Amino acid sequence: MISASPAVSSAPLRLHRAPDPVPIEEPVPEPFDAPHPHHTPIHTPQNEDPVPDPKPS
């Protein structure tokens, strides 16, 4: 005789759950004290090196 129901494992089902996020304890920087470490510096005419004059007078 062939059984119509599929074989069921008797092992308990264990679900995986990711750990709860832990708050990052970093000191809050003062505003405008330094540029953001993950951002590239902004290129502005004020912070570029002066181009030397090829024909000084």
C-alpha distances in whole Angstrom, upper triangle without the diagonal:
4,7,10,12,14,15,18,21,22,26,28,30,33,35,38,42,45,48,50,53,56,60,62,65,68,71,72,75,78,78,80,80,78,76,73,71,69,71,73,77,78,81,84,88,89,87,87,90,93,93,96,99,99,103,105,108
4,6,9,11,12,15,18,20,23,26,27,30,32,35,38,42,45,47,50,53,56,59,62,64,68,69,71,75,75,76,77,75,73,69,68,65,67,69,73,75,77,80,84,85,83,83,86,89,89,93,95,95,99,101,104
4,6,8,9,12,15,17,21,23,24,27,29,32,35,39,42,44,47,50,53,56,59,62,65,66,69,72,72,74,74,72,70,67,65,63,65,67,71,72,75,78,82,83,81,81,84,87,88,91,94,94,98,99,102
4,7,9,12,16,18,21,23,23,27,28,31,34,37,40,43,45,49,52,54,58,60,64,64,67,70,70,72,72,71,68,65,64,61,63,65,69,70,73,76,79,81,79,79,82,85,86,89,92,92,96,97,100
4,7,9,12,14,17,19,19,23,24,28,30,34,37,39,42,45,48,51,54,57,60,61,64,67,67,68,69,67,65,62,61,58,60,63,66,68,70,73,77,78,76,77,79,83,83,87,89,90,94,95,98
4,6,10,13,15,17,17,20,22,25,28,31,34,37,40,43,46,48,52,54,58,58,61,64,64,66,67,65,63,59,58,55,57,60,63,65,67,71,74,75,73,74,76,80,80,83,86,87,90,92,95
4,7,10,12,15,15,19,21,24,27,30,33,36,39,42,45,47,50,53,57,58,60,64,64,66,66,64,62,59,57,55,57,60,63,65,68,71,74,75,73,74,76,80,80,83,86,87,90,92,95
4,6,9,11,12,15,17,21,24,27,30,32,36,39,42,44,47,50,54,55,57,61,61,63,63,62,60,56,55,52,55,58,61,63,66,69,72,73,71,72,74,78,79,82,85,85,89,90,94
4,5,8,9,13,16,19,22,25,28,31,34,36,40,42,45,48,52,53,56,59,59,61,61,60,58,54,53,51,53,56,60,61,64,68,71,72,69,70,73,76,77,80,83,84,88,89,92
4,6,9,12,15,19,22,25,27,30,33,36,39,42,45,48,51,52,55,59,60,62,62,60,59,55,54,51,54,57,61,62,66,69,72,73,70,71,74,77,79,82,85,85,89,90,94
4,6,9,13,15,19,22,24,27,30,33,36,38,41,44,48,49,52,55,56,58,58,57,55,52,50,48,51,54,57,59,62,65,69,69,67,68,71,74,75,78,81,82,86,87,90
4,6,10,13,16,19,21,24,27,30,33,36,38,41,45,46,49,53,53,56,56,54,53,49,48,46,49,52,55,57,60,63,67,67,65,66,69,72,74,77,80,81,84,85,89
4,6,10,13,16,19,21,25,27,31,33,36,39,43,44,47,50,51,53,53,51,50,46,45,43,46,49,52,54,57,60,64,64,62,63,66,69,70,74,77,78,81,82,86
4,7,10,13,15,18,21,24,27,30,32,35,39,40,43,46,47,49,49,48,47,43,42,40,43,46,49,51,54,57,61,61,59,60,63,66,68,71,74,75,78,79,83
4,7,10,13,15,18,21,25,27,30,33,36,37,40,44,44,46,46,45,44,40,39,37,40,43,46,48,51,54,58,58,56,57,60,63,65,68,71,72,76,76,80
4,7,9,12,15,18,22,24,27,29,33,34,37,40,41,43,43,42,40,37,35,33,36,39,43,44,48,51,54,55,52,54,56,60,61,64,67,69,72,73,76
4,6,9,12,15,18,21,24,26,30,31,34,37,38,40,40,39,38,34,33,31,34,37,40,42,45,48,52,52,50,51,54,58,59,62,65,67,70,71,74
4,6,9,12,15,17,20,23,27,28,30,34,34,36,36,35,34,30,29,27,30,33,37,39,42,45,48,48,46,48,50,54,56,59,62,63,67,67,70
4,6,9,12,15,17,20,24,25,28,31,33,35,35,33,33,29,28,27,30,33,36,38,42,44,48,48,45,47,50,53,55,58,61,63,67,67,70
4,6,10,12,15,18,22,23,26,29,30,32,32,32,31,27,27,26,29,32,35,37,40,43,47,46,44,46,49,52,54,57,61,62,66,66,69
4,6,9,12,15,18,19,22,25,26,29,29,28,27,24,23,22,25,29,31,33,37,39,43,42,40,42,45,49,51,54,57,59,62,62,65
4,6,9,12,15,17,20,23,25,27,27,26,26,23,22,22,25,28,31,33,36,39,42,41,39,42,44,48,50,53,56,58,61,61,64
4,6,9,12,13,17,20,21,24,23,23,23,20,20,20,23,26,28,30,34,36,40,39,37,39,42,45,48,51,54,56,59,59,62
4,6,9,11,14,17,19,21,21,20,20,17,17,17,20,23,25,28,31,33,37,36,34,36,39,42,44,47,51,53,56,56,59
4,7,9,12,15,18,20,19,19,20,17,17,18,21,24,26,28,32,34,37,36,33,36,38,42,45,47,51,53,56,55,58
4,6,9,12,15,17,16,15,16,14,14,15,18,21,22,25,28,30,34,32,30,32,35,38,41,44,47,49,52,52,55
4,6,9,12,15,13,14,15,14,14,16,19,22,22,24,28,29,32,30,29,31,34,37,40,43,46,48,51,50,53
4,7,9,12,11,12,14,12,14,16,17,20,21,22,26,27,30,28,27,30,32,36,38,41,45,47,50,49,52
4,6,8,7,8,10,10,12,14,15,18,18,19,23,24,27,25,23,26,29,32,35,38,41,44,46,45,48
4,6,6,8,11,12,14,17,17,19,18,19,23,23,26,23,22,26,28,31,34,37,40,43,46,44,47
4,6,8,10,10,14,16,15,18,16,17,20,20,23,21,20,24,27,29,33,35,38,41,44,43,45
4,6,7,9,12,15,14,15,13,14,17,17,20,17,17,20,23,26,29,32,35,38,40,39,41
4,7,9,12,15,14,16,14,15,18,18,21,18,17,20,23,26,29,31,35,37,40,39,41
4,6,8,12,11,12,11,13,15,16,19,17,15,18,20,24,27,29,33,35,38,37,40
4,6,9,8,9,7,9,13,14,17,16,14,16,19,22,25,28,31,34,37,36,39
4,6,6,8,9,11,14,16,20,19,17,19,22,25,28,31,34,36,39,39,42
4,6,8,9,12,15,18,21,20,18,20,22,26,28,31,34,36,39,39,42
4,7,9,12,15,18,22,22,19,21,23,27,29,32,35,37,40,40,43
4,6,9,12,15,18,18,16,18,21,24,26,29,32,34,37,38,41
4,6,9,12,16,16,13,14,17,21,22,26,29,30,34,34,37
4,6,9,12,12,10,11,14,18,20,23,26,28,31,31,34
4,6,10,10,9,10,14,17,19,22,25,27,30,30,33
4,7,8,7,7,11,13,15,19,21,24,27,27,30
4,5,6,7,10,12,14,18,20,23,25,25,28
4,6,5,9,9,11,15,17,20,22,22,24
4,6,9,10,13,16,18,21,23,23,25
4,7,9,12,15,18,21,24,23,25
4,6,9,12,15,18,20,20,23
4,6,9,12,15,18,17,20
4,6,9,12,15,14,17
4,6,9,12,12,15
4,6,9,9,12
4,5,6,9
4,6,10
4,6
4
